[in-house]
Amino acid sequence: MNQLYFITLIPPSPLRDEVQQLKLNVRDKFGSKHSLNAPPHITLLSPFRFEEKDPERLHSMLEVFTQGFDPFKVQLHDFSTFPPRVVFIDVVNSPELTDLQAKLEKLARSNSELFNYNYDERPYHPHLTLAFKDLTKSDFYAVWKEFEDQEFRKDFLAEQLFLLGHNGEEWKVIRSYPLGLK
């Protein structure tokens, strides 16, 4: 069986709880609930399928990978969109974040038999999604009207990567991998 995974940064509480509350507010007011299928996160590696016969190989690779990166500050800066369906909290694309994401994607592409990762290369735009997929086009404009003039300036220390797995209904944290040598 192929398991579906992706790799993220997840802000710590209380920031994670604050973002989750924004997602709940969008659900309650506009009916868009798809973003609630995963914890608040910044995607580093899009979903990929993995043969579950040897999950320790994946875990070992990610443990070694994360040792090459020190913890770094992630800055959240206001709201933005990918019209006509996605509203999100924007993330400042720092050199540390860009480097981490690029090297993780390179690792996945160079181990395609493990990651089964063959997506088109696109510029990386880190963000924390509030609404997508099930957001209607008309509601997209209403949600955006609510957020476009709001300020949201927060930051957190990214100290670990998270591997999320899909259980058929939602994404759950499978394991975390600390950044840097401990």
N, C-alpha and C positions, 0 to 999 in steps of 0.2 A: 504494500500500500504506500502510495506517495503522500507524505504529510506536507501541508502548506505552511510555510514560515515566512517571517520577515524580521528585519533587524532595525532597532530603533534606539532613540534616546527618550527617556521618560522623566519629566520633571519631578522632583521630590515634592512631598506634601510640605506645606499647605498649598503651594502653587498648583500642583496636580489637581487638588480638590477644587480650586478656584476655576481652572479651565473646565473641569468636569461639570461644574455648575453652569457655566456658559453653554455647554453642549446640551444640558438638560433644559435650560431656558429656551433654546432654539427648538428643541423637541416639543416643549409644552406650548409654545406660541405659534410655531409654524409646521409642526408635524414631522419634521425631518429628524429621524432617529438613527439612521445608519451609522453615523459617527460614534454612537454609543456602543458599537460592537467591539471597540478596542479602547484601552485606556488612552488618555491624552498622551500624544507621542509626536516625535519628529522622526519621520522615516529616513533611514540611512540606506537600506537595501530593500527594494520592492519585493513583494511576495515571490517566493520561489518554492518549487517542489523538491522534496528530499526523500530518498529511499530510507525508510526507518530501520532497515536491518542493522545499521551501524551508527546510531546517533552520537556515540562517543567520539567518532572521528570528527564530526562537525564541532562538537563542544571543545575538543582539544585544539582544533585549528583556531577557533575564536578566542580561546584562552591565550594562546601564543600571540595571536594578532594584536589583542588589546594591550599587551605588555609594551608595545612600541609607542604608546601614546600616553601623555600625561593628562590628568584631568584639566578641563578648560571651562571658561565661562561662556554660557549661551545667553544671548540677549534676545528677548521678545520685544517687538516694536510695532505696536498698533495692529490694525486689521487690514486685510486685503482679500482679493478674489482671483479665481480662475473662472471667468464668466463662461457659460451661464449657469453653473451648478455648484461651485465650491466657494465657501466663505471660510477664512482662516485667520489665525493670529500669525503675523509675519515674524520671521526669525532672521536676525542679522547673520549674513553668510560670512562668518569670520574665517581667516586662514586656517585655524585649527579644525573647524567644522568641515570646511571644504576638503582639506587634506585627509581627514578621517574617512569621509564619505567616498572620496575618489579611490583611496587605497582599499577600502572594503569592497567597492565595486570591482576593482582590478582583481582582488583575491577571488571573488565569485566567478568572474569571467575566466580566470586562469584555472579554475577548478570546476569547470562546467559539469563534469560527471557527478560531482557532489552537490553543487548548488542548483543545477538545471536552470541556470540564469542566462537568458538570451534576449533580454529586452533591448530595444533601440537605445542608443546613447543619446541622452538629452541633457541640457544644462540642469544642474542641481538647483532647486529652489526650496530650501527648507521652510517648513511651516507646521503649525498645529491646527488641524482641521476641526472646524466647528460644525459644518454642514456640507454634505455632498451626496452624490448618487441619487438619493430619494428626494432631494430638494427640487421642487418644480421650478420651471423658469420664472413664473410669476412670483413665487415665494422667494426666489433668489434675490430679486430686486427689493422686496420688502425687508428681507434679512439684512441685505447690504445697507439699505437706508438706515436701519437701526444701528449698525456698527461703524459706518464709514467715517463719522466724525468723533468717535470715541477714542480716547487714548488708552493704550495698554503698554506700559513700560515696566517690564520685570526681567530679572535674570536669575540664573541658577548655575551651579557648578555641575557640569557633566562629569560624573565619576565612574560611570559604567555604561556598557551597552546592554540592551535587552533583546533576547530572542523570544519572539512571540509565535505561538502556534495556533492554528485554527482548529477548533473542535467540532466543526460542522455548523455551529451557530454563532460563535464569537471568537475573538482573538484573546488568548490568555498568555501571560508571561510564563515561559518554560524555564528560562534560566537567565541570570545576569552575569556579566563578565567585567570585572573591575579594570579600569584604565591604569596603566603603569605597573611597574614591578612592585610587589608588596612583600 
